Amino acid sequence: MADNLRILLVEDDVLIGMMLADMFDALGLPEPAQAASREEALAIIANEPLGGALVDINLGDEKGWPVADALAERGIPFAFTSGGGDILPPAHAHRRLVAKPFRISDIEAALAEFAT
């Protein structure tokens, strides 16, 4: 993760998004870019340089797979987030999955992987 590039948070639950942004602040990281839907996330990915992303698998009635595919196509590192019960598709089976409820140590570990 380049120091000057923001992380994208793709999370449809406003309160969880706010909690994640607070965790970034507590870790001394820049404010993340945030998207609450697949469409918002794809627009940010297309228009903003990113250092990585945390992608919620379940975005309302949609899945986050197109967001993951767009990130992978651009070589942007990312991890999935989920409340549980989700199976990653084969193309992304090697990605980290961070389970809710989030612990700051899990978020920090996921972000640290973006730098490698």
VOVEX-313962 format. One record per residue: x, y, z of N, C-alpha, C, CB in turn; residue number from 1. Coordinates in Angstrom, 2 decimals. Glycine has a CB too. Layout:
N
+---------+---------+---------+---------+---------+---------+---------+---------+---------+---------+---------+---------+-----+
|     nc1 |     nc2 |     nc3 |    cac1 |    cac2 |    cac3 |     cc1 |     cc2 |     cc3 |    cbc1 |    cbc2 |    cbc3 | seq |
+---------+---------+---------+---------+---------+---------+---------+---------+---------+---------+---------+---------+-----+
|       X |       Y |       Z |       X |       Y |       Z |       X |       Y |       Z |       X |       Y |       Z | NUM |
...
+---------+---------+---------+---------+---------+---------+---------+---------+---------+---------+---------+---------+-----+
END
This chain:
116
+---------+---------+---------+---------+---------+---------+---------+---------+---------+---------+---------+---------+-----+
|     nc1 |     nc2 |     nc3 |    cac1 |    cac2 |    cac3 |     cc1 |     cc2 |     cc3 |    cbc1 |    cbc2 |    cbc3 | seq |
+---------+---------+---------+---------+---------+---------+---------+---------+---------+---------+---------+---------+-----+
|    0.85 |   -1.18 |    0.00 |    0.00 |    0.00 |    0.00 |    0.89 |    1.23 |    0.00 |   -0.97 |    0.01 |    1.22 |   1 |
|    0.82 |    2.01 |   -1.03 |    1.60 |    3.24 |   -1.08 |    1.06 |    4.23 |   -0.05 |    1.56 |    3.86 |   -2.51 |   2 |
|    1.96 |    4.94 |    0.60 |    1.56 |    5.85 |    1.67 |    0.58 |    6.92 |    1.22 |    2.78 |    6.50 |    2.27 |   3 |
|    0.67 |    7.33 |   -0.04 |   -0.16 |    8.44 |   -0.50 |   -1.48 |    7.99 |   -1.13 |    0.61 |    9.27 |   -1.49 |   4 |
|   -1.74 |    6.70 |   -1.15 |   -2.96 |    6.21 |   -1.78 |   -3.98 |    5.82 |   -0.72 |   -2.66 |    5.02 |   -2.69 |   5 |
|   -5.22 |    6.20 |   -0.97 |   -6.30 |    5.89 |   -0.02 |   -6.78 |    4.46 |   -0.18 |   -7.47 |    6.86 |   -0.20 |   6 |
|   -7.39 |    3.98 |    0.88 |   -8.04 |    2.68 |    0.87 |   -9.53 |    2.92 |    0.62 |   -7.81 |    1.90 |    2.23 |   7 |
|  -10.12 |    2.04 |   -0.16 |  -11.55 |    2.09 |   -0.44 |  -12.29 |    1.14 |    0.49 |  -11.84 |    1.75 |   -1.92 |   8 |
|  -13.29 |    1.65 |    1.18 |  -14.18 |    0.82 |    1.98 |  -15.49 |    0.67 |    1.23 |  -14.42 |    1.43 |    3.41 |   9 |
|  -15.87 |   -0.55 |    0.92 |  -17.13 |   -0.82 |    0.25 |  -18.03 |   -1.52 |    1.27 |  -16.93 |   -1.71 |   -1.07 |  10 |
|  -18.96 |   -0.77 |    1.82 |  -19.81 |   -1.25 |    2.91 |  -21.15 |   -0.56 |    2.82 |  -19.14 |   -1.00 |    4.30 |  11 |
|  -22.23 |   -1.35 |    2.74 |  -23.56 |   -0.77 |    2.59 |  -24.20 |   -0.34 |    3.91 |  -24.46 |   -1.75 |    1.90 |  12 |
|  -23.67 |   -0.80 |    5.03 |  -24.20 |   -0.41 |    6.34 |  -23.47 |    0.84 |    6.82 |  -24.06 |   -1.58 |    7.37 |  13 |
|  -24.19 |    1.95 |    6.93 |  -23.58 |    3.24 |    7.28 |  -22.85 |    3.17 |    8.61 |  -24.64 |    4.34 |    7.32 |  14 |
|  -23.45 |    2.54 |    9.61 |  -22.81 |    2.47 |   10.93 |  -21.52 |    1.67 |   10.90 |  -23.77 |    1.87 |   11.94 |  15 |
|  -21.50 |    0.57 |   10.15 |  -20.28 |   -0.22 |   10.03 |  -19.21 |    0.58 |    9.28 |  -20.56 |   -1.56 |    9.30 |  16 |
|  -19.62 |    1.30 |    8.25 |  -18.68 |    2.16 |    7.52 |  -18.06 |    3.21 |    8.43 |  -19.38 |    2.84 |    6.37 |  17 |
|  -18.88 |    3.81 |    9.30 |  -18.37 |    4.81 |   10.23 |  -17.40 |    4.17 |   11.23 |  -19.54 |    5.50 |   10.97 |  18 |
|  -17.73 |    2.98 |   11.69 |  -16.86 |    2.28 |   12.63 |  -15.51 |    1.96 |   11.97 |  -17.54 |    0.98 |   13.13 |  19 |
|  -15.54 |    1.52 |   10.72 |  -14.30 |    1.24 |   10.01 |  -13.48 |    2.51 |    9.83 |  -14.60 |    0.60 |    8.65 |  20 |
|  -14.13 |    3.60 |    9.47 |  -13.41 |    4.87 |    9.32 |  -12.78 |    5.28 |   10.64 |  -14.36 |    5.98 |    8.81 |  21 |
|  -13.47 |    5.05 |   11.76 |  -12.90 |    5.34 |   13.08 |  -11.68 |    4.47 |   13.34 |  -13.96 |    5.12 |   14.17 |  22 |
|  -11.72 |    3.22 |   12.91 |  -10.56 |    2.33 |   13.08 |   -9.37 |    2.85 |   12.29 |  -10.91 |    0.90 |   12.64 |  23 |
|   -9.62 |    3.34 |   11.08 |   -8.54 |    3.92 |   10.28 |   -7.91 |    5.09 |   11.04 |   -9.05 |    4.39 |    8.89 |  24 |
|   -8.76 |    5.94 |   11.61 |   -8.28 |    7.09 |   12.38 |   -7.45 |    6.62 |   13.56 |   -9.46 |    7.95 |   12.87 |  25 |
|   -7.93 |    5.60 |   14.27 |   -7.21 |    5.07 |   15.44 |   -5.86 |    4.48 |   15.03 |   -8.06 |    4.01 |   16.15 |  26 |
|   -5.76 |    3.97 |   13.82 |   -4.51 |    3.41 |   13.32 |   -3.60 |    4.47 |   12.69 |   -4.80 |    2.32 |   12.30 |  27 |
|   -4.06 |    5.72 |   12.69 |   -3.27 |    6.80 |   12.12 |   -3.24 |    6.80 |   10.61 |   -1.87 |    6.72 |   12.64 |  28 |
|   -4.26 |    6.22 |    9.99 |   -4.32 |    6.15 |    8.53 |   -5.19 |    7.27 |    7.98 |   -4.86 |    4.78 |    8.08 |  29 |
|   -4.96 |    7.65 |    6.72 |   -5.81 |    8.67 |    6.09 |   -7.26 |    8.20 |    6.02 |   -5.30 |    9.01 |    4.69 |  30 |
|   -8.17 |    9.16 |    5.95 |   -9.59 |    8.84 |    5.82 |   -9.80 |    8.03 |    4.54 |  -10.45 |   10.13 |    5.80 |  31 |
|  -10.50 |    6.91 |    4.63 |  -10.70 |    6.08 |    3.45 |  -11.75 |    6.66 |    2.51 |  -11.10 |    4.68 |    3.85 |  32 |
|  -11.66 |    6.27 |    1.26 |  -12.75 |    6.52 |    0.32 |  -13.85 |    5.53 |    0.69 |  -12.29 |    6.36 |   -1.21 |  33 |
|  -15.11 |    5.93 |    0.57 |  -16.19 |    5.03 |    0.96 |  -17.24 |    4.93 |   -0.13 |  -16.83 |    5.49 |    2.27 |  34 |
|  -17.74 |    3.71 |   -0.30 |  -18.82 |    3.44 |   -1.25 |  -19.82 |    2.54 |   -0.56 |  -18.28 |    2.79 |   -2.56 |  35 |
|  -21.11 |    2.83 |   -0.75 |  -22.17 |    2.05 |   -0.12 |  -22.84 |    1.09 |   -1.10 |  -23.20 |    2.97 |    0.48 |  36 |
|  -22.43 |    1.16 |   -2.38 |  -23.04 |    0.28 |   -3.39 |  -21.98 |   -0.15 |   -4.40 |  -24.22 |    0.98 |   -4.10 |  37 |
|  -22.35 |   -1.16 |   -5.16 |  -21.45 |   -1.65 |   -6.21 |  -21.15 |   -0.54 |   -7.21 |  -22.08 |   -2.87 |   -6.94 |  38 |
|  -22.18 |    0.22 |   -7.59 |  -21.99 |    1.28 |   -8.59 |  -21.05 |    2.37 |   -8.08 |  -23.34 |    1.89 |   -8.96 |  39 |
|  -21.24 |    2.79 |   -6.83 |  -20.34 |    3.81 |   -6.25 |  -18.90 |    3.30 |   -6.21 |  -20.81 |    4.20 |   -4.83 |  40 |
|  -18.73 |    2.04 |   -5.81 |  -17.39 |    1.47 |   -5.72 |  -16.73 |    1.41 |   -7.09 |  -17.45 |    0.08 |   -5.11 |  41 |
|  -17.46 |    0.97 |   -8.10 |  -16.88 |    0.87 |   -9.44 |  -16.48 |    2.24 |   -9.98 |  -17.87 |    0.21 |  -10.40 |  42 |
|  -17.26 |    3.28 |   -9.66 |  -16.93 |    4.63 |  -10.10 |  -15.64 |    5.11 |   -9.43 |  -18.09 |    5.60 |   -9.79 |  43 |
|  -15.50 |    4.84 |   -8.14 |  -14.28 |    5.25 |   -7.43 |  -13.07 |    4.50 |   -7.99 |  -14.41 |    4.99 |   -5.91 |  44 |
|  -13.22 |    3.20 |   -8.20 |  -12.12 |    2.39 |   -8.73 |  -11.67 |    2.92 |  -10.09 |  -12.53 |    0.91 |   -8.86 |  45 |
|  -12.62 |    3.33 |  -10.92 |  -12.29 |    3.82 |  -12.25 |  -11.65 |    5.20 |  -12.24 |  -13.53 |    3.86 |  -13.10 |  46 |
|  -11.88 |    5.98 |  -11.18 |  -11.46 |    7.38 |  -11.21 |  -10.47 |    7.82 |  -10.15 |  -12.64 |    8.21 |  -11.10 |  47 |
|  -10.12 |    6.95 |   -9.23 |   -9.23 |    7.37 |   -8.14 |   -8.14 |    6.34 |   -7.92 |  -10.03 |    7.60 |   -6.85 |  48 |
|   -6.88 |    6.78 |   -7.81 |   -5.83 |    5.81 |   -7.48 |   -6.03 |    5.30 |   -6.05 |   -4.41 |    6.45 |   -7.64 |  49 |
|   -5.94 |    4.00 |   -5.88 |   -6.20 |    3.39 |   -4.58 |   -5.03 |    2.51 |   -4.15 |   -7.49 |    2.57 |   -4.62 |  50 |
|   -4.83 |    2.44 |   -2.85 |   -3.78 |    1.58 |   -2.30 |   -4.30 |    0.22 |   -1.89 |   -3.15 |    2.24 |   -1.12 |  51 |
|   -5.62 |    0.06 |   -1.91 |   -6.23 |   -1.21 |   -1.52 |   -7.69 |   -1.00 |   -1.24 |   -5.53 |   -1.81 |   -0.30 |  52 |
|   -8.38 |   -2.08 |   -0.87 |   -9.81 |   -1.97 |   -0.59 |  -10.26 |   -3.08 |    0.36 |  -10.62 |   -2.03 |   -1.90 |  53 |
|  -11.29 |   -2.76 |    1.11 |  -12.02 |   -3.74 |    1.91 |  -13.41 |   -3.80 |    1.30 |  -12.06 |   -3.36 |    3.46 |  54 |
|  -13.80 |   -4.96 |    0.82 |  -15.04 |   -5.11 |    0.05 |  -16.01 |   -6.03 |    0.78 |  -14.74 |   -5.66 |   -1.36 |  55 |
|  -17.15 |   -5.47 |    1.19 |  -18.20 |   -6.28 |    1.79 |  -18.78 |   -7.19 |    0.71 |  -19.32 |   -5.39 |    2.43 |  56 |
|  -18.91 |   -8.46 |    1.01 |  -19.43 |   -9.41 |    0.03 |  -20.90 |   -9.13 |   -0.26 |  -19.26 |  -10.84 |    0.53 |  57 |
|  -21.66 |   -8.80 |    0.77 |  -23.10 |   -8.57 |    0.61 |  -23.41 |   -7.09 |    0.67 |  -23.89 |   -9.33 |    1.69 |  58 |
|  -23.77 |   -6.54 |   -0.47 |  -24.10 |   -5.12 |   -0.60 |  -25.60 |   -5.02 |   -0.87 |  -23.26 |   -4.42 |   -1.75 |  59 |
|  -26.37 |   -5.01 |    0.20 |  -27.82 |   -5.03 |    0.03 |  -28.24 |   -6.31 |   -0.65 |  -28.30 |   -3.81 |   -0.78 |  60 |
|  -28.92 |   -6.20 |   -1.79 |  -29.35 |   -7.39 |   -2.55 |  -28.30 |   -7.84 |   -3.56 |  -30.66 |   -7.09 |   -3.26 |  61 |
|  -27.15 |   -7.17 |   -3.59 |  -26.11 |   -7.48 |   -4.56 |  -24.92 |   -8.12 |   -3.87 |  -25.68 |   -6.21 |   -5.32 |  62 |
|  -24.10 |   -8.74 |   -4.68 |  -22.82 |   -9.27 |   -4.20 |  -21.70 |   -8.33 |   -4.65 |  -22.58 |  -10.73 |   -4.72 |  63 |
|  -20.60 |   -8.35 |   -3.94 |  -19.46 |   -7.49 |   -4.25 |  -18.50 |   -8.05 |   -5.28 |  -18.71 |   -7.21 |   -3.02 |  64 |
|  -18.87 |   -9.17 |   -5.92 |  -17.94 |   -9.80 |   -6.86 |  -17.50 |   -8.89 |   -8.00 |  -18.58 |  -11.04 |   -7.44 |  65 |
|  -18.38 |   -8.09 |   -8.64 |  -17.90 |   -7.20 |   -9.71 |  -16.88 |   -6.18 |   -9.20 |  -19.09 |   -6.47 |  -10.35 |  66 |
|  -17.03 |   -5.75 |   -7.97 |  -16.05 |   -4.82 |   -7.38 |  -14.72 |   -5.54 |   -7.24 |  -16.55 |   -4.29 |   -5.98 |  67 |
|  -14.74 |   -6.77 |   -6.73 |  -13.52 |   -7.55 |   -6.59 |  -12.85 |   -7.76 |   -7.94 |  -13.82 |   -8.91 |   -5.93 |  68 |
|  -13.64 |   -8.08 |   -8.94 |  -13.08 |   -8.30 |  -10.29 |  -12.42 |   -7.03 |  -10.81 |  -14.18 |   -8.75 |  -11.26 |  69 |
|  -13.06 |   -5.87 |  -10.60 |  -12.49 |   -4.60 |  -11.08 |  -11.19 |   -4.28 |  -10.36 |  -13.49 |   -3.45 |  -10.88 |  70 |
|  -11.14 |   -4.53 |   -9.07 |   -9.91 |   -4.31 |   -8.31 |   -8.79 |   -5.23 |   -8.80 |  -10.15 |   -4.52 |   -6.80 |  71 |
|   -9.12 |   -6.50 |   -8.99 |   -8.13 |   -7.48 |   -9.45 |   -7.59 |   -7.11 |  -10.83 |   -8.74 |   -8.89 |   -9.49 |  72 |
|   -8.48 |   -6.66 |  -11.73 |   -8.05 |   -6.27 |  -13.08 |   -7.05 |   -5.13 |  -13.04 |   -9.26 |   -5.86 |  -13.92 |  73 |
|   -7.17 |   -4.25 |  -12.04 |   -6.28 |   -3.10 |  -11.93 |   -5.08 |   -3.37 |  -11.02 |   -7.05 |   -1.91 |  -11.43 |  74 |
|   -4.99 |   -4.58 |  -10.48 |   -3.87 |   -4.92 |   -9.62 |   -3.92 |   -4.24 |   -8.26 |   -2.59 |   -4.57 |  -10.29 |  75 |
|   -5.12 |   -3.85 |   -7.81 |   -5.28 |   -3.20 |   -6.52 |   -5.55 |   -4.28 |   -5.47 |   -6.46 |   -2.14 |   -6.56 |  76 |
|   -4.71 |   -4.35 |   -4.42 |   -4.93 |   -5.38 |   -3.41 |   -6.21 |   -5.13 |   -2.63 |   -3.74 |   -5.44 |   -2.45 |  77 |
|   -6.84 |   -6.21 |   -2.19 |   -8.08 |   -6.05 |   -1.43 |   -8.35 |   -7.29 |   -0.59 |   -9.26 |   -5.77 |   -2.36 |  78 |
|   -9.23 |   -7.11 |    0.38 |   -9.72 |   -8.20 |    1.21 |  -11.24 |   -8.09 |    1.25 |   -9.11 |   -8.15 |    2.66 |  79 |
|  -11.88 |   -9.21 |    1.50 |  -13.33 |   -9.22 |    1.65 |  -13.71 |   -9.07 |    3.11 |  -13.92 |  -10.52 |    1.07 |  80 |
|  -14.91 |   -8.52 |    3.33 |  -15.51 |   -8.51 |    4.66 |  -16.85 |   -9.21 |    4.56 |  -15.65 |   -7.05 |    5.22 |  81 |
|  -17.25 |   -9.86 |    5.67 |  -18.51 |  -10.60 |    5.64 |  -19.00 |  -10.85 |    7.04 |  -18.34 |  -11.91 |    4.89 |  82 |
|  -20.32 |  -10.92 |    7.15 |  -20.94 |  -11.30 |    8.41 |  -20.96 |  -12.80 |    8.60 |  -22.34 |  -10.77 |    8.47 |  83 |
|  -20.49 |  -13.55 |    7.62 |  -20.40 |  -15.00 |    7.75 |  -21.26 |  -15.74 |    6.74 |  -20.78 |  -15.42 |    9.13 |  84 |
|  -20.90 |  -16.99 |    6.51 |  -21.68 |  -17.86 |    5.64 |  -21.41 |  -17.69 |    4.16 |  -23.10 |  -17.64 |    5.89 |  85 |
|  -20.44 |  -16.87 |    3.80 |  -20.16 |  -16.63 |    2.38 |  -19.01 |  -17.51 |    1.91 |  -19.84 |  -15.15 |    2.12 |  86 |
|  -19.11 |  -17.97 |    0.68 |  -18.05 |  -18.75 |    0.05 |  -17.46 |  -17.90 |   -1.07 |  -18.59 |  -20.12 |   -0.50 |  87 |
|  -16.14 |  -17.76 |   -1.04 |  -15.48 |  -16.95 |   -2.07 |  -15.45 |  -17.73 |   -3.38 |  -14.04 |  -16.57 |   -1.62 |  88 |
|  -15.65 |  -17.02 |   -4.50 |  -15.56 |  -17.70 |   -5.80 |  -14.11 |  -18.12 |   -6.06 |  -16.07 |  -16.77 |   -6.94 |  89 |
|  -13.90 |  -19.13 |   -6.88 |  -12.54 |  -19.64 |   -7.12 |  -11.54 |  -18.56 |   -7.51 |  -12.59 |  -20.69 |   -8.20 |  90 |
|  -11.95 |  -17.59 |   -8.31 |  -11.02 |  -16.55 |   -8.76 |  -10.48 |  -15.72 |   -7.60 |  -11.71 |  -15.64 |   -9.75 |  91 |
|  -11.20 |  -15.69 |   -6.48 |  -10.78 |  -14.87 |   -5.34 |  -10.61 |  -15.68 |   -4.07 |  -11.79 |  -13.77 |   -5.11 |  92 |
|  -10.53 |  -17.00 |   -4.19 |  -10.45 |  -17.87 |   -3.02 |   -9.20 |  -17.61 |   -2.18 |  -10.47 |  -19.33 |   -3.46 |  93 |
|   -8.16 |  -17.02 |   -2.78 |   -6.91 |  -16.76 |   -2.05 |   -6.95 |  -15.44 |   -1.26 |   -5.75 |  -16.73 |   -3.03 |  94 |
|   -8.01 |  -14.68 |   -1.38 |   -8.10 |  -13.39 |   -0.70 |   -8.43 |  -13.57 |    0.78 |   -9.16 |  -12.50 |   -1.38 |  95 |
|   -7.96 |  -12.62 |    1.57 |   -8.28 |  -12.61 |    3.00 |   -9.77 |  -12.30 |    3.17 |   -7.40 |  -11.58 |    3.77 |  96 |
|  -10.37 |  -12.95 |    4.14 |  -11.76 |  -12.69 |    4.51 |  -11.76 |  -12.23 |    5.96 |  -12.67 |  -13.96 |    4.30 |  97 |
|  -12.20 |  -11.00 |    6.19 |  -12.27 |  -10.43 |    7.53 |  -13.72 |  -10.54 |    8.01 |  -11.76 |   -8.94 |    7.56 |  98 |
|  -13.92 |  -11.26 |    9.09 |  -15.27 |  -11.52 |    9.59 |  -15.76 |  -10.39 |   10.49 |  -15.32 |  -12.85 |   10.34 |  99 |
|  -17.06 |  -10.13 |   10.39 |  -17.71 |   -9.19 |   11.29 |  -18.15 |   -9.97 |   12.52 |  -18.93 |   -8.47 |   10.60 | 100 |
|  -18.14 |   -9.39 |   13.70 |  -17.77 |   -8.01 |   14.00 |  -16.26 |   -7.82 |   13.91 |  -18.27 |   -7.61 |   15.40 | 101 |
|  -15.86 |   -6.67 |   13.41 |  -14.45 |   -6.38 |   13.17 |  -13.70 |   -6.11 |   14.46 |  -14.31 |   -5.21 |   12.24 | 102 |
|  -12.47 |   -6.58 |   14.46 |  -11.51 |   -6.19 |   15.51 |  -10.46 |   -5.36 |   14.81 |  -10.87 |   -7.45 |   16.25 | 103 |
|   -9.99 |   -4.34 |   15.49 |   -9.02 |   -3.43 |   14.87 |   -7.77 |   -4.19 |   14.44 |   -8.65 |   -2.29 |   15.84 | 104 |
|   -7.39 |   -5.22 |   15.19 |   -6.20 |   -6.00 |   14.83 |   -6.40 |   -6.73 |   13.50 |   -5.86 |   -7.01 |   15.95 | 105 |
|   -7.63 |   -7.19 |   13.23 |   -7.91 |   -7.87 |   11.95 |   -7.84 |   -6.89 |   10.79 |   -9.29 |   -8.53 |   11.99 | 106 |
|   -8.36 |   -5.69 |   10.99 |   -8.31 |   -4.66 |    9.94 |   -6.86 |   -4.27 |    9.69 |   -9.14 |   -3.41 |   10.34 | 107 |
|   -6.10 |   -4.07 |   10.76 |   -4.69 |   -3.70 |   10.63 |   -3.90 |   -4.79 |    9.88 |   -4.06 |   -3.45 |   12.02 | 108 |
|   -4.16 |   -6.05 |   10.18 |   -3.47 |   -7.16 |    9.51 |   -3.83 |   -7.20 |    8.02 |   -3.83 |   -8.50 |   10.17 | 109 |
|   -5.09 |   -7.00 |    7.69 |   -5.51 |   -7.00 |    6.28 |   -4.82 |   -5.86 |    5.53 |   -7.04 |   -6.86 |    6.18 | 110 |
|   -4.79 |   -4.68 |    6.13 |   -4.16 |   -3.53 |    5.47 |   -2.66 |   -3.72 |    5.32 |   -4.45 |   -2.24 |    6.25 | 111 |
|   -2.04 |   -4.37 |    6.30 |   -0.60 |   -4.62 |    6.22 |   -0.24 |   -5.52 |    5.03 |   -0.10 |   -5.27 |    7.53 | 112 |
|   -1.16 |   -6.43 |    4.70 |   -0.92 |   -7.32 |    3.54 |   -0.89 |   -6.54 |    2.23 |   -2.01 |   -8.40 |    3.48 | 113 |
|   -1.58 |   -5.41 |    2.18 |   -1.59 |   -4.62 |    0.95 |   -0.20 |   -4.08 |    0.63 |   -2.59 |   -3.48 |    1.06 | 114 |
|    0.65 |   -3.93 |    1.63 |    1.97 |   -3.35 |    1.44 |    2.96 |   -4.39 |    0.92 |    2.47 |   -2.75 |    2.75 | 115 |
|    2.59 |   -5.66 |    0.95 |    3.55 |   -6.70 |    0.55 |    3.39 |   -7.08 |   -0.89 |    3.39 |   -7.92 |    1.41 | 116 |
+---------+---------+---------+---------+---------+---------+---------+---------+---------+---------+---------+---------+-----+
END
